[in-house]
Amino acid sequence: MGADDLPIGRRVAYWRGRRKMSQQVFADRLGKSKSWVDKVERGVRRLDKFSVVYEISDVLQVDVQLLLGKEPERRPESVTCIDQVEVEEIRAALERYDSISAFFEPAPTPPQLAEMRKATNHAWLTFQHAKYGVLARALPRLLRDAQAADTLYANTDEAREASSLLGQIYQIASTTLRKLGEHDLAWLAADRSIVVSQRAGDPLLTGVATCRVGNALLALGRSRAALEVNVNIANRLAPGTSGECTPAQLSVYGLLLLQGAMAAARIGDSATVRDLVHGAEEAARALGEDRNHYWTSFGPTNVELHRAAAAVELGEGRMAVDTHRAIMEMPGFSALLPERRAHHMLDVARGYAQFGEIDKASEMLLEGDRLAPAEIRCRPIAHEVMSEVLRRTRGTPPAPVAELAEHMGVGV
């Protein structure tokens, strides 16, 4: 392997550090000596047996290609996904309970609330830019800090704000985990968010937390429960008889209706989908334009995105594509943050695939990847669509499609 010795050793050291393993622990798991590990990482000892490289990749829980290919640090952050070690770190952070905190590492000294607020806002923007790998690595620390702050500021004047920030971090964790296919943890984080948001005394934050619970239930196949929880809380936040409602309340109310519509679509209840989308449309009209109150991205454009997504869930791909064409004429679409736009392209790819327009489905996946790579490369549903595209493509797929499939780890 000659000149490749040192880069491979650096890759091993990089991923060992990522996994928070000492050289001794790593050596023990490999059945090697600490001296052997040290020599490999410094490039003094050659890794000339593929069987050993594969064993190292297994211990580090890293794709062997990362050890044999490009340097991990050169991989764009926006296209790194979550791996099982990071999932377990998030799980450990979610499993922290004050009453048994001695079981875990001591909680770090919490940051000031101003710093926590800044970190929370940054995490929301990281999510809305679909940088899921970056977020997955940040979430364990964010969760621990927010939990510690919530405990420290209890029974003080800042208690509600601390609870609000923890509620938001739980929501960010839930929606990120759901995107990446970790549905049980997504439900746990969302459920925690509801409890904490109620303690914060914020009905709108609790309403958004309800959406997260509904989304997790839907991902777990609990469609009717998802429909009921969204509609029940939407009814409580509905504008009064006077029609007066703050923009933030309209946004949360509308989001609940849209998520209820997605659950109804999964059941196949097109009449309820139509009613709920119509209600959201009225709320968006009252709002006037796309906003991002409570990080909802709610407004006229997002209503149409959900109309298309619900059509896909109902198996009405042509209707979804017609809606997509209308959306492309709306000025608000280009102003939406990358996650929303790329998510829509994924929905439309599914729509095209439903009626056999495989080339168009491929185009939508490529466009989604251009807008927000992680939304396409990291989501299990996108992998399913790509697998279908490859299976139904006659002959060799176009080079850009084959390249994207390779990045996604989907076999051509």
C-alpha positions in Angstrom: 0.0 0.0 0.0 3.2 2.2 0.3 2.3 5.9 0.0 -1.2 5.2 1.3 0.0 4.1 4.7 0.0 7.5 6.4 -3.4 8.7 5.1 -5.1 5.4 6.1 -3.5 5.7 9.6 -4.9 9.2 9.9 -8.3 8.0 8.9 -8.2 5.4 11.6 -7.1 7.9 14.1 -9.8 10.4 13.0 -12.7 7.9 13.4 -11.3 6.5 16.6 -11.4 10.0 18.0 -14.9 10.5 16.6 -16.0 7.3 18.5 -14.3 8.6 21.7 -12.2 5.5 22.0 -8.7 5.6 23.6 -6.0 3.7 21.8 -6.2 1.0 24.5 -9.9 0.5 24.2 -9.6 0.3 20.4 -6.7 -2.1 20.7 -8.7 -4.3 23.1 -11.6 -4.5 20.7 -9.4 -5.4 17.8 -7.4 -8.0 19.9 -4.3 -6.0 19.2 -1.7 -4.2 21.3 -1.8 -0.4 22.0 1.6 -0.2 20.4 0.2 -1.8 17.2 -2.6 0.8 17.1 -0.1 3.6 17.7 2.1 2.4 14.9 -0.8 2.1 12.4 -2.0 5.6 13.2 1.4 7.1 12.7 1.9 5.2 9.4 4.9 3.2 10.8 3.0 -0.1 10.4 1.4 -1.1 7.0 -2.3 -2.1 6.8 -1.7 -4.6 4.0 -4.5 -7.0 4.8 -8.0 -6.2 3.7 -9.4 -8.5 6.4 -7.8 -6.3 9.1 -9.1 -3.1 7.4 -12.6 -4.6 7.4 -12.2 -5.6 11.1 -11.2 -2.0 11.9 -14.2 -0.6 10.0 -16.5 -2.9 12.0 -15.1 -1.9 15.4 -15.3 1.8 14.4 -18.8 1.3 12.8 -17.6 3.1 9.7 -18.1 2.2 6.0 -14.9 0.6 4.9 -14.8 2.9 1.9 -14.2 5.8 4.3 -11.0 4.1 5.4 -9.9 3.3 1.9 -11.2 6.4 0.1 -11.2 10.2 0.7 -10.3 11.8 3.9 -13.4 12.0 6.1 -12.8 15.7 7.0 -12.9 16.6 3.3 -16.5 15.3 3.0 -18.9 18.2 2.8 -20.7 18.5 6.2 -24.0 19.0 4.4 -24.0 15.4 3.0 -22.9 13.5 6.1 -25.7 11.6 7.7 -26.1 10.1 11.1 -24.5 6.8 12.2 -25.4 4.3 14.9 -22.8 5.7 17.4 -24.3 9.2 17.1 -27.8 7.7 17.5 -26.7 6.1 20.7 -25.2 9.3 22.0 -28.5 11.1 21.3 -30.4 8.2 23.0 -28.1 8.6 26.1 -28.9 12.3 26.2 -32.6 11.6 26.0 -32.4 9.0 28.7 -31.0 11.5 31.3 -33.3 11.8 34.3 -32.3 14.0 37.3 -33.4 11.3 39.7 -30.8 8.8 38.3 -28.3 11.3 36.9 -25.5 9.6 38.8 -25.9 6.7 36.3 -24.7 9.1 33.5 -21.8 11.5 33.3 -22.3 14.6 35.5 -24.3 17.3 33.7 -22.0 20.1 32.4 -22.3 23.6 33.8 -25.2 25.0 31.7 -24.5 28.1 29.5 -26.2 31.4 30.2 -29.7 31.6 28.7 -28.6 34.1 26.2 -26.0 31.6 24.9 -28.6 28.8 25.0 -31.1 31.0 23.0 -28.4 31.6 20.4 -27.5 27.9 20.2 -31.2 27.0 19.8 -31.8 29.4 17.0 -28.7 28.2 15.2 -29.9 24.6 15.6 -33.2 25.5 14.0 -31.5 27.1 11.1 -29.2 24.1 10.8 -32.2 21.9 10.5 -34.0 24.2 8.0 -30.9 24.1 5.9 -31.0 20.3 6.0 -27.6 19.9 7.6 -28.6 16.7 9.4 -25.1 15.3 10.0 -23.9 18.6 11.6 -27.1 18.6 13.8 -26.8 15.0 14.8 -23.3 15.5 16.2 -24.4 18.7 18.0 -27.6 17.3 19.5 -26.2 15.3 22.5 -24.4 18.4 23.8 -27.4 20.7 23.1 -29.7 18.3 24.9 -27.4 18.0 28.0 -27.0 21.8 28.1 -30.7 22.5 27.8 -31.6 19.9 30.3 -29.0 21.3 32.8 -30.3 24.8 32.2 -33.9 23.7 32.8 -32.9 22.2 36.1 -30.7 25.1 37.2 -33.2 27.8 36.5 -36.2 26.0 38.0 -38.1 28.1 40.6 -36.4 31.3 39.2 -37.7 34.1 37.0 -36.0 32.5 34.0 -37.7 29.1 34.5 -40.2 29.5 31.7 -37.6 30.6 29.2 -35.3 27.7 30.1 -38.2 25.3 29.7 -39.1 26.8 26.4 -35.5 26.4 25.1 -35.4 22.7 26.2 -38.8 22.2 24.6 -37.4 23.5 21.3 -34.3 21.4 21.5 -36.5 18.3 22.0 -38.5 19.3 18.9 -35.3 19.7 16.8 -34.1 16.3 18.0 -37.5 14.7 17.2 -37.9 16.1 13.7 -34.2 15.3 12.8 -34.5 11.7 14.2 -37.7 11.2 12.3 -36.1 12.3 9.0 -33.3 9.9 9.5 -35.5 6.9 10.3 -35.1 6.8 14.1 -38.9 6.8 14.7 -39.0 5.5 18.3 -36.5 8.2 19.5 -38.4 10.8 17.5 -41.6 10.0 19.4 -39.8 10.1 22.8 -38.2 13.5 22.1 -41.6 14.9 20.8 -43.4 13.6 23.9 -40.8 15.2 26.1 -41.3 18.5 24.2 -45.0 18.6 25.0 -44.5 18.1 28.7 -41.7 20.8 28.9 -43.6 23.2 26.6 -46.6 23.0 28.9 -44.3 23.8 31.9 -43.1 26.8 29.9 -46.7 28.1 29.7 -46.6 28.5 26.0 -49.7 27.1 24.2 -48.2 27.7 20.7 -44.9 25.9 21.5 -47.0 23.1 22.8 -49.0 23.1 19.6 -45.9 22.8 17.5 -44.7 20.0 19.8 -48.0 18.3 19.1 -47.1 18.3 15.4 -43.9 16.6 16.2 -45.7 13.9 18.2 -48.2 13.5 15.3 -45.3 13.2 12.8 -43.6 10.5 14.9 -46.8 8.6 15.3 -47.4 8.7 11.6 -43.9 7.4 11.0 -44.6 4.6 13.4 -47.7 3.7 11.4 -50.2 5.2 13.9 -52.0 7.3 11.3 -55.4 7.6 13.1 -53.7 8.7 16.4 -51.6 11.2 14.4 -54.8 12.6 12.8 -56.6 12.9 16.1 -53.8 14.6 18.1 -53.3 17.2 15.3 -56.9 18.0 14.8 -57.7 18.1 18.5 -55.1 20.7 19.3 -55.8 22.7 16.1 -59.4 23.1 17.3 -58.2 24.5 20.6 -56.0 27.1 18.7 -58.6 28.0 16.0 -59.4 31.7 15.6 -62.4 32.8 17.7 -65.7 33.9 16.3 -64.3 37.4 15.8 -61.7 35.9 13.5 -58.9 37.7 15.4 -55.7 35.7 15.7 -52.0 36.6 16.0 -49.7 35.7 13.1 -48.0 33.2 15.3 -51.2 31.5 16.3 -52.4 31.3 12.7 -49.1 29.7 11.8 -49.2 27.0 14.4 -52.9 26.4 13.8 -52.3 26.0 10.1 -49.4 23.7 10.6 -51.5 21.4 12.8 -54.1 21.3 10.1 -51.5 20.4 7.4 -50.0 17.6 9.5 -53.5 16.3 10.2 -54.1 16.3 6.4 -50.9 14.2 5.9 -52.2 11.7 8.5 -55.6 11.6 6.8 -53.9 11.0 3.4 -52.0 8.0 4.9 -55.4 6.5 5.9 -56.8 7.2 2.5 -59.4 9.7 3.7 -59.4 12.2 0.8 -62.5 14.1 2.1 -60.7 14.9 5.4 -57.6 15.8 3.5 -59.5 18.3 1.4 -61.2 19.8 4.5 -58.0 20.2 6.5 -56.0 21.7 3.6 -58.9 24.1 2.9 -58.8 25.2 6.6 -55.0 25.7 6.4 -55.5 27.7 3.1 -57.8 30.1 4.9 -55.3 30.5 7.7 -52.5 31.2 5.2 -54.7 33.7 3.4 -55.3 35.5 6.7 -51.6 35.4 7.4 -51.0 37.0 4.0 -47.5 35.6 3.2 -45.0 32.9 4.1 -43.6 33.3 7.6 -41.5 31.3 10.0 -43.2 31.9 13.3 -42.2 29.2 15.8 -40.1 27.8 12.9 -43.2 26.5 11.1 -42.4 27.9 7.6 -46.2 28.3 7.4 -47.9 30.3 4.6 -49.6 30.1 1.2 -46.6 28.3 -0.4 -46.2 25.7 2.3 -49.9 24.9 2.1 -49.4 24.0 -1.6 -46.4 21.9 -0.8 -48.6 19.9 1.6 -51.3 19.7 -1.0 -48.9 18.0 -3.3 -47.5 15.8 -0.6 -50.9 14.6 0.5 -51.8 13.8 -3.1 -48.7 11.6 -3.3 -49.8 9.8 -0.1 -53.2 9.3 -1.6 -51.5 7.7 -4.7 -52.6 10.6 -6.9 -49.2 11.3 -8.5 -50.6 13.3 -11.5 -52.4 15.7 -9.1 -49.2 16.1 -7.1 -47.3 17.0 -10.3 -50.0 19.5 -11.4 -49.8 21.1 -8.0 -46.0 21.2 -8.3 -46.2 23.0 -11.7 -48.4 25.6 -10.1 -46.0 26.0 -7.1 -43.2 26.7 -9.5 -45.1 29.8 -10.6 -45.4 31.1 -7.0 -42.9 33.7 -6.0 -42.7 32.3 -2.5 -41.1 28.9 -3.4 -37.6 30.2 -4.0 -37.7 32.1 -0.7 -38.4 28.9 1.3 -35.4 27.5 3.2 -33.6 24.5 1.6 -35.2 21.7 3.7 -38.7 22.7 2.5 -37.8 22.9 -1.1 -35.8 19.7 -1.2 -38.5 17.9 0.7 -41.0 19.0 -2.0 -38.7 17.7 -4.8 -38.6 14.3 -3.0 -42.4 14.3 -2.8 -42.7 15.2 -6.5 -40.2 12.5 -7.4 -42.5 10.0 -5.7 -45.4 11.5 -7.6 -43.7 11.1 -11.0 -42.8 7.5 -10.1 -46.4 6.7 -9.4 -47.4 7.1 -13.0 -44.2 5.8 -14.6 -42.3 9.1 -15.4 -39.0 7.7 -14.2 -36.8 10.2 -16.0 -38.8 13.0 -14.4 -38.5 11.3 -11.0 -34.8 11.2 -11.5 -34.7 14.9 -12.3 -36.5 15.7 -9.1 -34.1 13.7 -7.0 -31.2 15.4 -8.6 -32.8 18.8 -8.1 -33.5 18.0 -4.4 -29.9 16.9 -4.0 -28.7 20.2 -5.5 -30.9 22.2 -3.0 -30.1 20.2 0.1 -28.0 17.0 -0.3 -28.8 15.5 3.1 -32.6 15.6 2.4 -32.0 13.2 -0.5 -28.9 11.3 0.6 -29.8 10.7 4.3 -33.5 9.9 4.3 -34.7 6.3 4.0 -37.7 7.3 1.9 -35.4 8.9 -0.6 -33.4 5.7 -0.8 -36.6 3.8 -1.5 -37.4 6.2 -4.4 -33.9 5.9 -5.8 -34.1 2.1 -5.6 -37.4 2.2 -7.6 -35.9 4.6 -10.2 -32.9 2.3 -10.7 -35.1 -0.8 -10.9 -37.4 0.8 -13.6 -34.7 2.5 -15.6 -34.1 0.8 -18.9 -30.5 0.1 -19.6 -27.7 2.0 -17.8 -29.0 5.0 -15.7 -27.6 8.5 -16.7 -24.3 9.3 -15.2 -25.6 11.9 -12.7 -28.3 9.5 -11.4 -25.7 6.7 -11.1 -23.4 9.0 -9.2 -26.1 10.2 -6.8 -27.1 6.6 -6.2 -23.5 5.8 -5.3 -23.3 8.7 -2.9 -26.6 7.4 -1.3 -25.3 3.8 -1.1 -28.0 2.5 -3.3 -26.9 -0.2 -5.7 -27.1 0.5 -9.4 
